[in-house]
């Protein structure tokens, strides 16, 4: 069952599957926004660090860039281009 096995049978299968998916995506190496290399790892909740260039930045709790963060970035880019 993976990392969600720690919950045992007291949590339902759907919840354990969701936890497994989230934790699996959290543990992979992500792309660095500065050097574009796949070397970003989670340090703590919401804190991410690139092992190559040493960039430390805040992001989502489980992913370095959240969906709402992507939306804000697109909106700012669009507004700045129109000015």
mmCIF file of the N, C-alpha and C atoms, coordinates in Angstrom:
data_MODEL
# 
_entry.id   MODEL 
# 
loop_
_atom_site.group_PDB 
_atom_site.id 
_atom_site.type_symbol 
_atom_site.label_atom_id 
_atom_site.label_alt_id 
_atom_site.label_comp_id 
_atom_site.label_asym_id 
_atom_site.label_entity_id 
_atom_site.label_seq_id 
_atom_site.pdbx_PDB_ins_code 
_atom_site.Cartn_x 
_atom_site.Cartn_y 
_atom_site.Cartn_z 
_atom_site.occupancy 
_atom_site.B_iso_or_equiv 
_atom_site.pdbx_formal_charge 
_atom_site.auth_seq_id 
_atom_site.auth_comp_id 
_atom_site.auth_asym_id 
_atom_site.auth_atom_id 
_atom_site.pdbx_PDB_model_num 
ATOM 1   N N  . UNK A 1 1  ? 0.816   -1.191 0.000   1.00 0.00 ? 1  UNK A N  1 
ATOM 2   C CA . UNK A 1 1  ? 0.000   0.000  0.000   1.00 0.00 ? 1  UNK A CA 1 
ATOM 3   C C  . UNK A 1 1  ? 0.855   1.248  0.000   1.00 0.00 ? 1  UNK A C  1 
ATOM 4   N N  . UNK A 1 2  ? 2.108   1.149  0.317   1.00 0.00 ? 2  UNK A N  1 
ATOM 5   C CA . UNK A 1 2  ? 2.983   2.309  0.280   1.00 0.00 ? 2  UNK A CA 1 
ATOM 6   C C  . UNK A 1 2  ? 3.058   3.023  1.616   1.00 0.00 ? 2  UNK A C  1 
ATOM 7   N N  . UNK A 1 3  ? 3.280   4.337  1.544   1.00 0.00 ? 3  UNK A N  1 
ATOM 8   C CA . UNK A 1 3  ? 3.491   5.115  2.759   1.00 0.00 ? 3  UNK A CA 1 
ATOM 9   C C  . UNK A 1 3  ? 2.225   5.266  3.584   1.00 0.00 ? 3  UNK A C  1 
ATOM 10  N N  . UNK A 1 4  ? 1.049   5.112  2.975   1.00 0.00 ? 4  UNK A N  1 
ATOM 11  C CA . UNK A 1 4  ? -0.214  5.244  3.710   1.00 0.00 ? 4  UNK A CA 1 
ATOM 12  C C  . UNK A 1 4  ? -0.549  3.986  4.490   1.00 0.00 ? 4  UNK A C  1 
ATOM 13  N N  . UNK A 1 5  ? 0.300   3.002  4.404   1.00 0.00 ? 5  UNK A N  1 
ATOM 14  C CA . UNK A 1 5  ? 0.092   1.762  5.156   1.00 0.00 ? 5  UNK A CA 1 
ATOM 15  C C  . UNK A 1 5  ? 0.079   2.020  6.658   1.00 0.00 ? 5  UNK A C  1 
ATOM 16  N N  . UNK A 1 6  ? 0.682   3.116  7.084   1.00 0.00 ? 6  UNK A N  1 
ATOM 17  C CA . UNK A 1 6  ? 0.755   3.451  8.503   1.00 0.00 ? 6  UNK A CA 1 
ATOM 18  C C  . UNK A 1 6  ? -0.616  3.697  9.112   1.00 0.00 ? 6  UNK A C  1 
ATOM 19  N N  . UNK A 1 7  ? -1.622  3.987  8.269   1.00 0.00 ? 7  UNK A N  1 
ATOM 20  C CA . UNK A 1 7  ? -2.967  4.229  8.782   1.00 0.00 ? 7  UNK A CA 1 
ATOM 21  C C  . UNK A 1 7  ? -3.736  2.941  9.049   1.00 0.00 ? 7  UNK A C  1 
ATOM 22  N N  . UNK A 1 8  ? -3.318  1.850  8.422   1.00 0.00 ? 8  UNK A N  1 
ATOM 23  C CA . UNK A 1 8  ? -3.987  0.577  8.621   1.00 0.00 ? 8  UNK A CA 1 
ATOM 24  C C  . UNK A 1 8  ? -5.404  0.598  8.075   1.00 0.00 ? 8  UNK A C  1 
ATOM 25  N N  . UNK A 1 9  ? -6.274  -0.215 8.670   1.00 0.00 ? 9  UNK A N  1 
ATOM 26  C CA . UNK A 1 9  ? -7.633  -0.335 8.162   1.00 0.00 ? 9  UNK A CA 1 
ATOM 27  C C  . UNK A 1 9  ? -8.567  0.747  8.702   1.00 0.00 ? 9  UNK A C  1 
ATOM 28  N N  . UNK A 1 10 ? -8.088  1.543  9.650   1.00 0.00 ? 10 UNK A N  1 
ATOM 29  C CA . UNK A 1 10 ? -8.975  2.562  10.234  1.00 0.00 ? 10 UNK A CA 1 
ATOM 30  C C  . UNK A 1 10 ? -9.300  3.694  9.261   1.00 0.00 ? 10 UNK A C  1 
ATOM 31  N N  . UNK A 1 11 ? -8.461  3.885  8.234   1.00 0.00 ? 11 UNK A N  1 
ATOM 32  C CA . UNK A 1 11 ? -8.754  4.854  7.178   1.00 0.00 ? 11 UNK A CA 1 
ATOM 33  C C  . UNK A 1 11 ? -9.218  4.064  5.963   1.00 0.00 ? 11 UNK A C  1 
ATOM 34  N N  . UNK A 1 12 ? -10.121 4.603  5.211   1.00 0.00 ? 12 UNK A N  1 
ATOM 35  C CA . UNK A 1 12 ? -10.644 3.904  4.045   1.00 0.00 ? 12 UNK A CA 1 
ATOM 36  C C  . UNK A 1 12 ? -9.626  3.814  2.920   1.00 0.00 ? 12 UNK A C  1 
ATOM 37  N N  . UNK A 1 13 ? -9.910  2.961  1.954   1.00 0.00 ? 13 UNK A N  1 
ATOM 38  C CA . UNK A 1 13 ? -9.004  2.741  0.836   1.00 0.00 ? 13 UNK A CA 1 
ATOM 39  C C  . UNK A 1 13 ? -8.844  4.003  -0.005  1.00 0.00 ? 13 UNK A C  1 
ATOM 40  N N  . UNK A 1 14 ? -9.923  4.733  -0.228  1.00 0.00 ? 14 UNK A N  1 
ATOM 41  C CA . UNK A 1 14 ? -9.854  5.952  -1.037  1.00 0.00 ? 14 UNK A CA 1 
ATOM 42  C C  . UNK A 1 14 ? -8.940  6.992  -0.424  1.00 0.00 ? 14 UNK A C  1 
ATOM 43  N N  . UNK A 1 15 ? -9.034  7.170  0.879   1.00 0.00 ? 15 UNK A N  1 
ATOM 44  C CA . UNK A 1 15 ? -8.185  8.141  1.574   1.00 0.00 ? 15 UNK A CA 1 
ATOM 45  C C  . UNK A 1 15 ? -6.726  7.708  1.518   1.00 0.00 ? 15 UNK A C  1 
ATOM 46  N N  . UNK A 1 16 ? -6.475  6.422  1.723   1.00 0.00 ? 16 UNK A N  1 
ATOM 47  C CA . UNK A 1 16 ? -5.092  5.931  1.661   1.00 0.00 ? 16 UNK A CA 1 
ATOM 48  C C  . UNK A 1 16 ? -4.512  6.082  0.265   1.00 0.00 ? 16 UNK A C  1 
ATOM 49  N N  . UNK A 1 17 ? -5.328  5.843  -0.765  1.00 0.00 ? 17 UNK A N  1 
ATOM 50  C CA . UNK A 1 17 ? -4.857  6.029  -2.142  1.00 0.00 ? 17 UNK A CA 1 
ATOM 51  C C  . UNK A 1 17 ? -4.506  7.487  -2.401  1.00 0.00 ? 17 UNK A C  1 
ATOM 52  N N  . UNK A 1 18 ? -5.353  8.412  -1.906  1.00 0.00 ? 18 UNK A N  1 
ATOM 53  C CA . UNK A 1 18 ? -5.085  9.837  -2.086  1.00 0.00 ? 18 UNK A CA 1 
ATOM 54  C C  . UNK A 1 18 ? -3.798  10.257 -1.392  1.00 0.00 ? 18 UNK A C  1 
ATOM 55  N N  . UNK A 1 19 ? -3.594  9.773  -0.170  1.00 0.00 ? 19 UNK A N  1 
ATOM 56  C CA . UNK A 1 19 ? -2.379  10.094 0.584   1.00 0.00 ? 19 UNK A CA 1 
ATOM 57  C C  . UNK A 1 19 ? -1.154  9.553  -0.147  1.00 0.00 ? 19 UNK A C  1 
ATOM 58  N N  . UNK A 1 20 ? -1.242  8.340  -0.668  1.00 0.00 ? 20 UNK A N  1 
ATOM 59  C CA . UNK A 1 20 ? -0.133  7.756  -1.430  1.00 0.00 ? 20 UNK A CA 1 
ATOM 60  C C  . UNK A 1 20 ? 0.226   8.604  -2.638  1.00 0.00 ? 20 UNK A C  1 
ATOM 61  N N  . UNK A 1 21 ? -0.791  9.059  -3.382  1.00 0.00 ? 21 UNK A N  1 
ATOM 62  C CA . UNK A 1 21 ? -0.553  9.864  -4.573  1.00 0.00 ? 21 UNK A CA 1 
ATOM 63  C C  . UNK A 1 21 ? 0.118   11.185 -4.212  1.00 0.00 ? 21 UNK A C  1 
ATOM 64  N N  . UNK A 1 22 ? -0.378  11.846 -3.169  1.00 0.00 ? 22 UNK A N  1 
ATOM 65  C CA . UNK A 1 22 ? 0.182   13.125 -2.736  1.00 0.00 ? 22 UNK A CA 1 
ATOM 66  C C  . UNK A 1 22 ? 1.630   12.958 -2.291  1.00 0.00 ? 22 UNK A C  1 
ATOM 67  N N  . UNK A 1 23 ? 1.896   11.951 -1.466  1.00 0.00 ? 23 UNK A N  1 
ATOM 68  C CA . UNK A 1 23 ? 3.248   11.763 -0.941  1.00 0.00 ? 23 UNK A CA 1 
ATOM 69  C C  . UNK A 1 23 ? 4.227   11.307 -2.018  1.00 0.00 ? 23 UNK A C  1 
ATOM 70  N N  . UNK A 1 24 ? 3.746   10.545 -2.988  1.00 0.00 ? 24 UNK A N  1 
ATOM 71  C CA . UNK A 1 24 ? 4.612   10.122 -4.084  1.00 0.00 ? 24 UNK A CA 1 
ATOM 72  C C  . UNK A 1 24 ? 5.035   11.342 -4.908  1.00 0.00 ? 24 UNK A C  1 
ATOM 73  N N  . UNK A 1 25 ? 4.066   12.234 -5.233  1.00 0.00 ? 25 UNK A N  1 
ATOM 74  C CA . UNK A 1 25 ? 4.389   13.446 -5.984  1.00 0.00 ? 25 UNK A CA 1 
ATOM 75  C C  . UNK A 1 25 ? 5.270   14.390 -5.181  1.00 0.00 ? 25 UNK A C  1 
ATOM 76  N N  . UNK A 1 26 ? 5.130   14.396 -3.879  1.00 0.00 ? 26 UNK A N  1 
ATOM 77  C CA . UNK A 1 26 ? 5.917   15.278 -3.025  1.00 0.00 ? 26 UNK A CA 1 
ATOM 78  C C  . UNK A 1 26 ? 7.389   14.859 -3.010  1.00 0.00 ? 26 UNK A C  1 
ATOM 79  N N  . UNK A 1 27 ? 7.650   13.570 -3.075  1.00 0.00 ? 27 UNK A N  1 
ATOM 80  C CA . UNK A 1 27 ? 9.012   13.062 -2.899  1.00 0.00 ? 27 UNK A CA 1 
ATOM 81  C C  . UNK A 1 27 ? 9.852   13.049 -4.172  1.00 0.00 ? 27 UNK A C  1 
ATOM 82  N N  . UNK A 1 28 ? 9.228   13.230 -5.339  1.00 0.00 ? 28 UNK A N  1 
ATOM 83  C CA . UNK A 1 28 ? 10.025  13.243 -6.569  1.00 0.00 ? 28 UNK A CA 1 
ATOM 84  C C  . UNK A 1 28 ? 10.814  14.548 -6.657  1.00 0.00 ? 28 UNK A C  1 
ATOM 85  N N  . UNK A 1 29 ? 11.819  14.558 -7.509  1.00 0.00 ? 29 UNK A N  1 
ATOM 86  C CA . UNK A 1 29 ? 12.602  15.781 -7.701  1.00 0.00 ? 29 UNK A CA 1 
ATOM 87  C C  . UNK A 1 29 ? 11.854  16.692 -8.675  1.00 0.00 ? 29 UNK A C  1 
ATOM 88  N N  . UNK A 1 30 ? 11.747  17.963 -8.289  1.00 0.00 ? 30 UNK A N  1 
ATOM 89  C CA . UNK A 1 30 ? 11.017  18.935 -9.086  1.00 0.00 ? 30 UNK A CA 1 
ATOM 90  C C  . UNK A 1 30 ? 11.992  19.882 -9.776  1.00 0.00 ? 30 UNK A C  1 
ATOM 91  N N  . UNK A 1 31 ? 11.477  20.640 -10.743 1.00 0.00 ? 31 UNK A N  1 
ATOM 92  C CA . UNK A 1 31 ? 12.287  21.559 -11.540 1.00 0.00 ? 31 UNK A CA 1 
ATOM 93  C C  . UNK A 1 31 ? 12.549  22.848 -10.777 1.00 0.00 ? 31 UNK A C  1 
ATOM 94  N N  . UNK A 1 32 ? 13.800  23.293 -10.793 1.00 0.00 ? 32 UNK A N  1 
ATOM 95  C CA . UNK A 1 32 ? 14.197  24.524 -10.115 1.00 0.00 ? 32 UNK A CA 1 
ATOM 96  C C  . UNK A 1 32 ? 13.774  25.730 -10.955 1.00 0.00 ? 32 UNK A C  1 
ATOM 97  N N  . UNK A 1 33 ? 13.148  26.751 -10.340 1.00 0.00 ? 33 UNK A N  1 
ATOM 98  C CA . UNK A 1 33 ? 12.754  27.932 -11.103 1.00 0.00 ? 33 UNK A CA 1 
ATOM 99  C C  . UNK A 1 33 ? 13.939  28.795 -11.550 1.00 0.00 ? 33 UNK A C  1 
ATOM 100 N N  . UNK A 1 34 ? 15.097  28.626 -10.936 1.00 0.00 ? 34 UNK A N  1 
ATOM 101 C CA . UNK A 1 34 ? 16.267  29.438 -11.274 1.00 0.00 ? 34 UNK A CA 1 
ATOM 102 C C  . UNK A 1 34 ? 17.158  28.750 -12.308 1.00 0.00 ? 34 UNK A C  1 
ATOM 103 N N  . UNK A 1 35 ? 17.597  27.526 -12.030 1.00 0.00 ? 35 UNK A N  1 
ATOM 104 C CA . UNK A 1 35 ? 18.547  26.846 -12.919 1.00 0.00 ? 35 UNK A CA 1 
ATOM 105 C C  . UNK A 1 35 ? 17.881  25.814 -13.836 1.00 0.00 ? 35 UNK A C  1 
ATOM 106 N N  . UNK A 1 36 ? 16.573  25.607 -13.708 1.00 0.00 ? 36 UNK A N  1 
ATOM 107 C CA . UNK A 1 36 ? 15.788  24.712 -14.562 1.00 0.00 ? 36 UNK A CA 1 
ATOM 108 C C  . UNK A 1 36 ? 16.232  23.253 -14.494 1.00 0.00 ? 36 UNK A C  1 
ATOM 109 N N  . UNK A 1 37 ? 16.890  22.878 -13.419 1.00 0.00 ? 37 UNK A N  1 
ATOM 110 C CA . UNK A 1 37 ? 17.337  21.498 -13.267 1.00 0.00 ? 37 UNK A CA 1 
ATOM 111 C C  . UNK A 1 37 ? 16.409  20.765 -12.304 1.00 0.00 ? 37 UNK A C  1 
ATOM 112 N N  . UNK A 1 38 ? 16.214  19.484 -12.488 1.00 0.00 ? 38 UNK A N  1 
ATOM 113 C CA . UNK A 1 38 ? 15.342  18.700 -11.622 1.00 0.00 ? 38 UNK A CA 1 
ATOM 114 C C  . UNK A 1 38 ? 16.103  18.299 -10.349 1.00 0.00 ? 38 UNK A C  1 
ATOM 115 N N  . UNK A 1 39 ? 16.251  19.262 -9.455  1.00 0.00 ? 39 UNK A N  1 
ATOM 116 C CA . UNK A 1 39 ? 17.004  18.989 -8.233  1.00 0.00 ? 39 UNK A CA 1 
ATOM 117 C C  . UNK A 1 39 ? 16.379  19.648 -7.013  1.00 0.00 ? 39 UNK A C  1 
ATOM 118 N N  . UNK A 1 40 ? 15.097  19.980 -7.089  1.00 0.00 ? 40 UNK A N  1 
ATOM 119 C CA . UNK A 1 40 ? 14.414  20.622 -5.963  1.00 0.00 ? 40 UNK A CA 1 
ATOM 120 C C  . UNK A 1 40 ? 13.789  19.559 -5.083  1.00 0.00 ? 40 UNK A C  1 
ATOM 121 N N  . UNK A 1 41 ? 14.095  19.627 -3.806  1.00 0.00 ? 41 UNK A N  1 
ATOM 122 C CA . UNK A 1 41 ? 13.541  18.690 -2.824  1.00 0.00 ? 41 UNK A CA 1 
ATOM 123 C C  . UNK A 1 41 ? 12.881  19.470 -1.710  1.00 0.00 ? 41 UNK A C  1 
ATOM 124 N N  . UNK A 1 42 ? 11.950  18.850 -1.036  1.00 0.00 ? 42 UNK A N  1 
ATOM 125 C CA . UNK A 1 42 ? 11.234  19.475 0.071   1.00 0.00 ? 42 UNK A CA 1 
ATOM 126 C C  . UNK A 1 42 ? 12.101  19.430 1.326   1.00 0.00 ? 42 UNK A C  1 
ATOM 127 N N  . UNK A 1 43 ? 12.262  20.573 1.967   1.00 0.00 ? 43 UNK A N  1 
ATOM 128 C CA . UNK A 1 43 ? 13.035  20.666 3.203   1.00 0.00 ? 43 UNK A CA 1 
ATOM 129 C C  . UNK A 1 43 ? 12.090  20.517 4.387   1.00 0.00 ? 43 UNK A C  1 
ATOM 130 N N  . UNK A 1 44 ? 11.005  21.258 4.331   1.00 0.00 ? 44 UNK A N  1 
ATOM 131 C CA . UNK A 1 44 ? 10.004  21.265 5.387   1.00 0.00 ? 44 UNK A CA 1 
ATOM 132 C C  . UNK A 1 44 ? 8.672   21.635 4.742   1.00 0.00 ? 44 UNK A C  1 
ATOM 133 N N  . UNK A 1 45 ? 7.633   21.744 5.540   1.00 0.00 ? 45 UNK A N  1 
ATOM 134 C CA . UNK A 1 45 ? 6.323   22.094 5.003   1.00 0.00 ? 45 UNK A CA 1 
ATOM 135 C C  . UNK A 1 45 ? 6.378   23.455 4.319   1.00 0.00 ? 45 UNK A C  1 
ATOM 136 N N  . UNK A 1 46 ? 6.213   23.458 3.001   1.00 0.00 ? 46 UNK A N  1 
ATOM 137 C CA . UNK A 1 46 ? 6.193   24.697 2.236   1.00 0.00 ? 46 UNK A CA 1 
ATOM 138 C C  . UNK A 1 46 ? 7.549   25.288 1.927   1.00 0.00 ? 46 UNK A C  1 
ATOM 139 N N  . UNK A 1 47 ? 8.638   24.630 2.322   1.00 0.00 ? 47 UNK A N  1 
ATOM 140 C CA . UNK A 1 47 ? 9.988   25.135 2.051   1.00 0.00 ? 47 UNK A CA 1 
ATOM 141 C C  . UNK A 1 47 ? 10.694  24.145 1.133   1.00 0.00 ? 47 UNK A C  1 
ATOM 142 N N  . UNK A 1 48 ? 11.205  24.660 0.016   1.00 0.00 ? 48 UNK A N  1 
ATOM 143 C CA . UNK A 1 48 ? 11.832  23.841 -1.009  1.00 0.00 ? 48 UNK A CA 1 
ATOM 144 C C  . UNK A 1 48 ? 13.236  24.356 -1.280  1.00 0.00 ? 48 UNK A C  1 
ATOM 145 N N  . UNK A 1 49 ? 14.155  23.437 -1.618  1.00 0.00 ? 49 UNK A N  1 
ATOM 146 C CA . UNK A 1 49 ? 15.539  23.833 -1.858  1.00 0.00 ? 49 UNK A CA 1 
ATOM 147 C C  . UNK A 1 49 ? 16.107  23.076 -3.052  1.00 0.00 ? 49 UNK A C  1 
ATOM 148 N N  . UNK A 1 50 ? 16.825  23.824 -3.899  1.00 0.00 ? 50 UNK A N  1 
ATOM 149 C CA . UNK A 1 50 ? 17.514  23.225 -5.042  1.00 0.00 ? 50 UNK A CA 1 
ATOM 150 C C  . UNK A 1 50 ? 18.877  22.739 -4.561  1.00 0.00 ? 50 UNK A C  1 
ATOM 151 N N  . UNK A 1 51 ? 19.179  21.495 -4.836  1.00 0.00 ? 51 UNK A N  1 
ATOM 152 C CA . UNK A 1 51 ? 20.452  20.920 -4.398  1.00 0.00 ? 51 UNK A CA 1 
ATOM 153 C C  . UNK A 1 51 ? 21.617  21.394 -5.254  1.00 0.00 ? 51 UNK A C  1 
ATOM 154 N N  . UNK A 1 52 ? 21.329  21.873 -6.479  1.00 0.00 ? 52 UNK A N  1 
ATOM 155 C CA . UNK A 1 52 ? 22.407  22.308 -7.366  1.00 0.00 ? 52 UNK A CA 1 
ATOM 156 C C  . UNK A 1 52 ? 22.815  23.745 -7.096  1.00 0.00 ? 52 UNK A C  1 
ATOM 157 N N  . UNK A 1 53 ? 21.848  24.685 -7.204  1.00 0.00 ? 53 UNK A N  1 
ATOM 158 C CA . UNK A 1 53 ? 22.206  26.100 -7.079  1.00 0.00 ? 53 UNK A CA 1 
ATOM 159 C C  . UNK A 1 53 ? 21.969  26.652 -5.672  1.00 0.00 ? 53 UNK A C  1 
ATOM 160 N N  . UNK A 1 54 ? 21.341  25.883 -4.797  1.00 0.00 ? 54 UNK A N  1 
ATOM 161 C CA . UNK A 1 54 ? 21.152  26.307 -3.418  1.00 0.00 ? 54 UNK A CA 1 
ATOM 162 C C  . UNK A 1 54 ? 19.974  27.242 -3.192  1.00 0.00 ? 54 UNK A C  1 
ATOM 163 N N  . UNK A 1 55 ? 19.162  27.481 -4.207  1.00 0.00 ? 55 UNK A N  1 
ATOM 164 C CA . UNK A 1 55 ? 18.002  28.356 -4.072  1.00 0.00 ? 55 UNK A CA 1 
ATOM 165 C C  . UNK A 1 55 ? 17.005  27.752 -3.086  1.00 0.00 ? 55 UNK A C  1 
ATOM 166 N N  . UNK A 1 56 ? 16.603  28.550 -2.122  1.00 0.00 ? 56 UNK A N  1 
ATOM 167 C CA . UNK A 1 56 ? 15.612  28.130 -1.145  1.00 0.00 ? 56 UNK A CA 1 
ATOM 168 C C  . UNK A 1 56 ? 14.406  29.035 -1.321  1.00 0.00 ? 56 UNK A C  1 
ATOM 169 N N  . UNK A 1 57 ? 13.223  28.446 -1.467  1.00 0.00 ? 57 UNK A N  1 
ATOM 170 C CA . UNK A 1 57 ? 12.036  29.253 -1.711  1.00 0.00 ? 57 UNK A CA 1 
ATOM 171 C C  . UNK A 1 57 ? 10.818  28.617 -1.072  1.00 0.00 ? 57 UNK A C  1 
ATOM 172 N N  . UNK A 1 58 ? 9.788   29.445 -0.930  1.00 0.00 ? 58 UNK A N  1 
ATOM 173 C CA . UNK A 1 58 ? 8.524   28.976 -0.365  1.00 0.00 ? 58 UNK A CA 1 
ATOM 174 C C  . UNK A 1 58 ? 7.621   28.526 -1.489  1.00 0.00 ? 58 UNK A C  1 
ATOM 175 N N  . UNK A 1 59 ? 6.891   27.481 -1.233  1.00 0.00 ? 59 UNK A N  1 
ATOM 176 C CA . UNK A 1 59 ? 5.950   26.954 -2.212  1.00 0.00 ? 59 UNK A CA 1 
ATOM 177 C C  . UNK A 1 59 ? 4.780   26.336 -1.486  1.00 0.00 ? 59 UNK A C  1 
ATOM 178 N N  . UNK A 1 60 ? 4.131   25.415 -2.130  1.00 0.00 ? 60 UNK A N  1 
ATOM 179 C CA . UNK A 1 60 ? 3.016   24.720 -1.506  1.00 0.00 ? 60 UNK A CA 1 
ATOM 180 C C  . UNK A 1 60 ? 3.514   23.725 -0.479  1.00 0.00 ? 60 UNK A C  1 
ATOM 181 N N  . UNK A 1 61 ? 2.603   23.197 0.298   1.00 0.00 ? 61 UNK A N  1 
ATOM 182 C CA . UNK A 1 61 ? 2.972   22.240 1.338   1.00 0.00 ? 61 UNK A CA 1 
ATOM 183 C C  . UNK A 1 61 ? 3.472   20.927 0.748   1.00 0.00 ? 61 UNK A C  1 
ATOM 184 N N  . UNK A 1 62 ? 2.882   20.498 -0.381  1.00 0.00 ? 62 UNK A N  1 
ATOM 185 C CA . UNK A 1 62 ? 3.239   19.211 -0.953  1.00 0.00 ? 62 UNK A CA 1 
ATOM 186 C C  . UNK A 1 62 ? 3.864   19.306 -2.334  1.00 0.00 ? 62 UNK A C  1 
ATOM 187 N N  . UNK A 1 63 ? 3.710   20.447 -3.006  1.00 0.00 ? 63 UNK A N  1 
ATOM 188 C CA . UNK A 1 63 ? 4.316   20.675 -4.317  1.00 0.00 ? 63 UNK A CA 1 
ATOM 189 C C  . UNK A 1 63 ? 4.951   22.056 -4.323  1.00 0.00 ? 63 UNK A C  1 
ATOM 190 N N  . UNK A 1 64 ? 6.055   22.241 -5.032  1.00 0.00 ? 64 UNK A N  1 
ATOM 191 C CA . UNK A 1 64 ? 6.715   23.549 -5.011  1.00 0.00 ? 64 UNK A CA 1 
ATOM 192 C C  . UNK A 1 64 ? 5.884   24.656 -5.649  1.00 0.00 ? 64 UNK A C  1 
ATOM 193 N N  . UNK A 1 65 ? 5.020   24.305 -6.584  1.00 0.00 ? 65 UNK A N  1 
ATOM 194 C CA . UNK A 1 65 ? 4.177   25.323 -7.210  1.00 0.00 ? 65 UNK A CA 1 
ATOM 195 C C  . UNK A 1 65 ? 2.737   24.820 -7.217  1.00 0.00 ? 65 UNK A C  1 
ATOM 196 N N  . UNK A 1 66 ? 1.850   25.558 -6.568  1.00 0.00 ? 66 UNK A N  1 
ATOM 197 C CA . UNK A 1 66 ? 0.454   25.156 -6.480  1.00 0.00 ? 66 UNK A CA 1 
ATOM 198 C C  . UNK A 1 66 ? -0.326  25.672 -7.692  1.00 0.00 ? 66 UNK A C  1 
ATOM 199 N N  . UNK A 1 67 ? -1.522  25.140 -7.884  1.00 0.00 ? 67 UNK A N  1 
ATOM 200 C CA . UNK A 1 67 ? -2.368  25.582 -8.990  1.00 0.00 ? 67 UNK A CA 1 
ATOM 201 C C  . UNK A 1 67 ? -2.730  27.054 -8.855  1.00 0.00 ? 67 UNK A C  1 
ATOM 202 N N  . UNK A 1 68 ? -3.040  27.486 -7.639  1.00 0.00 ? 68 UNK A N  1 
ATOM 203 C CA . UNK A 1 68 ? -3.387  28.895 -7.445  1.00 0.00 ? 68 UNK A CA 1 
ATOM 204 C C  . UNK A 1 68 ? -2.162  29.792 -7.661  1.00 0.00 ? 68 UNK A C  1 
ATOM 205 N N  . UNK A 1 69 ? -0.974  29.315 -7.331  1.00 0.00 ? 69 UNK A N  1 
ATOM 206 C CA . UNK A 1 69 ? 0.240   30.074 -7.581  1.00 0.00 ? 69 UNK A CA 1 
ATOM 207 C C  . UNK A 1 69 ? 0.506   30.243 -9.067  1.00 0.00 ? 69 UNK A C  1 
ATOM 208 N N  . UNK A 1 70 ? 0.229   29.197 -9.845  1.00 0.00 ? 70 UNK A N  1 
ATOM 209 C CA . UNK A 1 70 ? 0.385   29.277 -11.295 1.00 0.00 ? 70 UNK A CA 1 
ATOM 210 C C  . UNK A 1 70 ? -0.588  30.291 -11.878 1.00 0.00 ? 70 UNK A C  1 
ATOM 211 N N  . UNK A 1 71 ? -1.818  30.300 -11.365 1.00 0.00 ? 71 UNK A N  1 
ATOM 212 C CA . UNK A 1 71 ? -2.835  31.243 -11.827 1.00 0.00 ? 71 UNK A CA 1 
ATOM 213 C C  . UNK A 1 71 ? -2.423  32.682 -11.553 1.00 0.00 ? 71 UNK A C  1 
ATOM 214 N N  . UNK A 1 72 ? -1.900  32.942 -10.359 1.00 0.00 ? 72 UNK A N  1 
ATOM 215 C CA . UNK A 1 72 ? -1.457  34.290 -10.002 1.00 0.00 ? 72 UNK A CA 1 
ATOM 216 C C  . UNK A 1 72 ? -0.302  34.727 -10.894 1.00 0.00 ? 72 UNK A C  1 
ATOM 217 N N  . UNK A 1 73 ? 0.638   33.821 -11.139 1.00 0.00 ? 73 UNK A N  1 
ATOM 218 C CA . UNK A 1 73 ? 1.792   34.138 -11.980 1.00 0.00 ? 73 UNK A CA 1 
ATOM 219 C C  . UNK A 1 73 ? 1.357   34.493 -13.407 1.00 0.00 ? 73 UNK A C  1 
ATOM 220 N N  . UNK A 1 74 ? 0.402   33.728 -13.959 1.00 0.00 ? 74 UNK A N  1 
ATOM 221 C CA . UNK A 1 74 ? -0.113  34.017 -15.297 1.00 0.00 ? 74 UNK A CA 1 
ATOM 222 C C  . UNK A 1 74 ? -0.822  35.366 -15.349 1.00 0.00 ? 74 UNK A C  1 
ATOM 223 N N  . UNK A 1 75 ? -1.614  35.657 -14.306 1.00 0.00 ? 75 UNK A N  1 
ATOM 224 C CA . UNK A 1 75 ? -2.356  36.913 -14.258 1.00 0.00 ? 75 UNK A CA 1 
ATOM 225 C C  . UNK A 1 75 ? -1.400  38.100 -14.187 1.00 0.00 ? 75 UNK A C  1 
ATOM 226 N N  . UNK A 1 76 ? -0.390  38.012 -13.358 1.00 0.00 ? 76 UNK A N  1 
ATOM 227 C CA . UNK A 1 76 ? 0.589   39.103 -13.235 1.00 0.00 ? 76 UNK A CA 1 
ATOM 228 C C  . UNK A 1 76 ? 1.316   39.314 -14.553 1.00 0.00 ? 76 UNK A C  1 
ATOM 229 N N  . UNK A 1 77 ? 1.683   38.226 -15.217 1.00 0.00 ? 77 UNK A N  1 
ATOM 230 C CA . UNK A 1 77 ? 2.375   38.326 -16.502 1.00 0.00 ? 77 UNK A CA 1 
ATOM 231 C C  . UNK A 1 77 ? 1.474   39.003 -17.543 1.00 0.00 ? 77 UNK A C  1 
ATOM 232 N N  . UNK A 1 78 ? 0.200   38.617 -17.581 1.00 0.00 ? 78 UNK A N  1 
ATOM 233 C CA . UNK A 1 78 ? -0.727  39.192 -18.551 1.00 0.00 ? 78 UNK A CA 1 
ATOM 234 C C  . UNK A 1 78 ? -0.959  40.674 -18.302 1.00 0.00 ? 78 UNK A C  1 
ATOM 235 N N  . UNK A 1 79 ? -1.100  41.057 -17.030 1.00 0.00 ? 79 UNK A N  1 
ATOM 236 C CA . UNK A 1 79 ? -1.320  42.463 -16.680 1.00 0.00 ? 79 UNK A CA 1 
ATOM 237 C C  . UNK A 1 79 ? -0.085  43.284 -17.019 1.00 0.00 ? 79 UNK A C  1 
ATOM 238 N N  . UNK A 1 80 ? 1.096   42.780 -16.727 1.00 0.00 ? 80 UNK A N  1 
ATOM 239 C CA . UNK A 1 80 ? 2.314   43.540 -16.979 1.00 0.00 ? 80 UNK A CA 1 
ATOM 240 C C  . UNK A 1 80 ? 2.583   43.697 -18.485 1.00 0.00 ? 80 UNK A C  1 
ATOM 241 N N  . UNK A 1 81 ? 2.147   42.732 -19.303 1.00 0.00 ? 81 UNK A N  1 
ATOM 242 C CA . UNK A 1 81 ? 2.327   42.836 -20.746 1.00 0.00 ? 81 UNK A CA 1 
ATOM 243 C C  . UNK A 1 81 ? 1.379   43.864 -21.350 1.00 0.00 ? 81 UNK A C  1 
ATOM 244 N N  . UNK A 1 82 ? 0.206   44.031 -20.747 1.00 0.00 ? 82 UNK A N  1 
ATOM 245 C CA . UNK A 1 82 ? -0.785  44.957 -21.301 1.00 0.00 ? 82 UNK A CA 1 
ATOM 246 C C  . UNK A 1 82 ? -0.492  46.415 -20.934 1.00 0.00 ? 82 UNK A C  1 
ATOM 247 N N  . UNK A 1 83 ? 0.359   46.629 -19.955 1.00 0.00 ? 83 UNK A N  1 
ATOM 248 C CA . UNK A 1 83 ? 0.664   48.010 -19.524 1.00 0.00 ? 83 UNK A CA 1 
ATOM 249 C C  . UNK A 1 83 ? 1.738   48.627 -20.351 1.00 0.00 ? 83 UNK A C  1 
# 
